[in-house]
Amino acid sequence: MSNLLKEATLAQTATANQTTSPFQLHLLRYEALTHSCLFLIENHLLLSLLGVDTLPDIRSRIRTRSKKPEPKSEPK
């Protein structure tokens, strides 16, 4: 996580100093995003090795979002 913070700080400093090109800033942001994705994947793999199932929570979130409210029938 400290790498992500370091990358963001470098990008902000470079923007403030305007010593790097926009392409270099794009590369810094891409690298920071890559690090954060790898961090999430590593955490998922470690939790899987420990026997923690992270998917039920995700499945339940998807189910609750995909449920559409049933139309209310008006009393006659």
Backbone hydrogen bonds in HBPLUS format (Angstrom, degrees):
<---DONOR---> <-ACCEPTOR-->    atom                        ^
c    i                          cat <-CA-CA->   ^        H-A-AA   ^      H-
h    n   atom  resd res      DA  || num        DHA   H-A  angle D-A-AA Bond
n    s   type  num  typ     dist DA aas  dist angle  dist       angle   num
A0005-LEU N   A0001-MET O   3.22 MM   4  6.60 156.4  2.28 146.6 152.4     1
A0006-LYS N   A0002-SER O   2.87 MM   4  6.07 154.5  1.93 145.9 153.4     2
A0007-GLU N   A0003-ASN O   2.87 MM   4  6.11 158.3  1.92 150.4 155.7     3
A0008-ALA N   A0004-LEU O   3.00 MM   4  6.21 160.3  2.04 147.6 152.9     4
A0009-THR N   A0005-LEU O   2.92 MM   4  6.10 156.6  1.98 146.8 153.5     5
A0010-LEU N   A0006-LYS O   2.90 MM   4  6.15 157.3  1.95 148.0 154.4     6
A0011-ALA N   A0007-GLU O   2.95 MM   4  6.19 156.8  2.01 147.4 153.6     7
A0012-GLN N   A0008-ALA O   2.95 MM   4  6.20 156.7  2.01 147.9 154.0     8
A0013-THR N   A0009-THR O   2.86 MM   4  6.04 163.3  1.89 152.4 157.2     9
A0014-ALA N   A0010-LEU O   2.86 MM   4  5.97 161.3  1.90 147.9 153.5    10
A0015-THR N   A0011-ALA O   2.98 MM   4  6.11 149.0  2.08 139.2 147.7    11
A0016-ALA N   A0012-GLN O   2.92 MM   4  6.17 156.6  1.98 147.7 154.0    12
A0017-ASN N   A0013-THR O   2.88 MM   4  6.11 159.1  1.92 152.7 158.3    13
A0018-GLN N   A0014-ALA O   2.71 MM   4  5.50 132.5  1.93 136.9 150.2    14
A0024-GLN N   A0021-SER O   3.06 MM   3  5.23 118.9  2.45 100.3 114.5    15
A0025-LEU N   A0021-SER O   3.10 MM   4  6.49 154.5  2.17 151.7 159.0    16
A0026-HIS N   A0022-PRO O   2.92 MM   4  6.16 151.6  2.00 143.6 151.6    17
A0027-LEU N   A0023-PHE O   2.95 MM   4  6.28 152.1  2.03 146.0 153.4    18
A0028-LEU N   A0024-GLN O   2.96 MM   4  6.26 153.6  2.03 145.5 152.5    19
A0029-ARG N   A0025-LEU O   2.96 MM   4  6.25 159.8  2.00 151.4 156.3    20
A0030-TYR N   A0026-HIS O   2.90 MM   4  6.09 157.4  1.95 148.7 155.5    21
A0031-GLU N   A0027-LEU O   2.87 MM   4  6.05 156.7  1.92 148.3 154.4    22
A0032-ALA N   A0028-LEU O   2.99 MM   4  6.22 155.2  2.05 145.2 151.9    23
A0033-LEU N   A0029-ARG O   2.94 MM   4  6.18 156.2  2.00 148.0 154.5    24
A0034-THR N   A0030-TYR O   2.89 MM   4  6.12 154.7  1.96 147.0 154.3    25
A0035-HIS N   A0031-GLU O   2.96 MM   4  6.21 157.4  2.01 148.3 153.7    26
A0036-SER N   A0032-ALA O   3.07 MM   4  6.34 156.6  2.12 146.1 152.0    27
A0037-CYS N   A0033-LEU O   2.98 MM   4  6.24 154.7  2.04 148.8 155.6    28
A0038-LEU N   A0034-THR O   2.95 MM   4  6.19 161.8  1.99 152.2 157.1    29
A0039-PHE N   A0035-HIS O   2.94 MM   4  6.12 150.1  2.03 144.6 153.1    30
A0040-LEU N   A0036-SER O   3.08 MM   4  6.36 155.0  2.14 145.1 150.4    31
A0041-ILE N   A0037-CYS O   3.00 MM   4  6.28 157.3  2.05 150.1 156.5    32
A0042-GLU N   A0038-LEU O   2.88 MM   4  6.06 162.7  1.91 151.3 155.8    33
A0043-ASN N   A0039-PHE O   3.01 MM   4  6.23 160.1  2.05 147.3 152.6    34
A0044-HIS N   A0040-LEU O   3.01 MM   4  6.22 158.0  2.05 145.7 151.6    35
A0045-LEU N   A0041-ILE O   2.93 MM   4  6.20 160.7  1.97 152.4 157.6    36
A0046-LEU N   A0042-GLU O   2.88 MM   4  6.11 160.8  1.92 153.1 158.4    37
A0047-LEU N   A0043-ASN O   2.93 MM   4  6.11 163.0  1.96 150.9 155.5    38
A0048-SER N   A0044-HIS O   2.92 MM   4  6.12 150.3  2.01 144.3 153.0    39
A0049-LEU N   A0045-LEU O   2.94 MM   4  6.23 152.9  2.01 147.6 154.5    40
A0050-LEU N   A0046-LEU O   3.04 MM   4  6.31 143.2  2.18 143.6 153.6    41
A0052-VAL N   A0047-LEU O   2.84 MM   5  5.17 153.3  1.91 162.1 154.1    42
A0051-GLY N   A0048-SER O   3.05 MM   3  5.03 153.0  2.12  99.8 108.1    43
A0058-ILE N   A0055-LEU O   3.02 MM   3  5.08 112.2  2.49 100.1 116.4    44
A0059-ARG N   A0055-LEU O   2.81 MM   4  6.05 163.5  1.84 164.1 169.4    45
A0060-SER N   A0056-PRO O   2.89 MM   4  6.08 158.9  1.94 149.4 154.5    46
A0061-ARG N   A0057-ASP O   3.08 MM   4  6.31 151.0  2.16 142.9 150.7    47
A0062-ILE N   A0058-ILE O   3.01 MM   4  6.30 155.3  2.07 149.4 155.9    48
A0063-ARG N   A0059-ARG O   2.94 MM   4  6.21 159.2  1.98 150.6 156.2    49
A0064-THR N   A0060-SER O   3.00 MM   4  6.19 160.6  2.04 147.4 152.0    50
A0065-ARG N   A0061-ARG O   3.05 MM   4  6.19 150.3  2.14 143.5 151.4    51
A0066-SER N   A0062-ILE O   2.92 MM   4  6.05 149.8  2.01 148.0 156.3    52
A0067-LYS N   A0063-ARG O   3.11 MM   4  6.18 130.8  2.37 142.3 152.7    53
